[in-house]
Amino acid sequence: MTNCTDDCHPPSARRHACPRNGKSYPVVSTTTLLHHLEQPWQWNLAERHYYFCSDPDCPVIYFGDDDSVIEQTGVRTPVGLKDPSDTALLCYCFGVTRADARDSTIKAFVQQQTRQGVCACQTRNPAGRCCLGDFPDSKEGIVDCR
Ligand SMILES: [Zn+2]
């Protein structure tokens, strides 16, 4: 059995196209998947890579190398990125909703915490990466808390 750990590929290096919208997205770590999948023991996470589709209009949350897809029903955490409401969570580490994220004071708070390395994006955010890129007015990929 191939045991692919996070060390076998640098974060974001491995990409795959979402079978629903055709766009390419970075791989998600096994650690992230274990914290968010429904019944994670049913998945053979060591044999397949999974990727996170960050398109707000696409129902797919995770998809595999084999083009299998996992939507919200297969994920324990409500994915705020896919929910346009103001009460949807964008920052899972500090409980920041979409409405909160428009407040520059709250955004500054999150930036300060991430700079100090006290965020837990890899486990708390279903995307496995820093939430700041999902805040309004942020350009994806510009902000990285690690
Ligand atoms: Zn998609």
Boltz pocket constraint, residues with backbone or C-beta under 6 A from the ligand:
constraints:
  - pocket:
      binder: B
      contacts: [[A, 18], [A, 19], [A, 20], [A, 21], [A, 22], [A, 53], [A, 54], [A, 55], [A, 58], [A, 59], [A, 60]]
      max_distance: 6.0
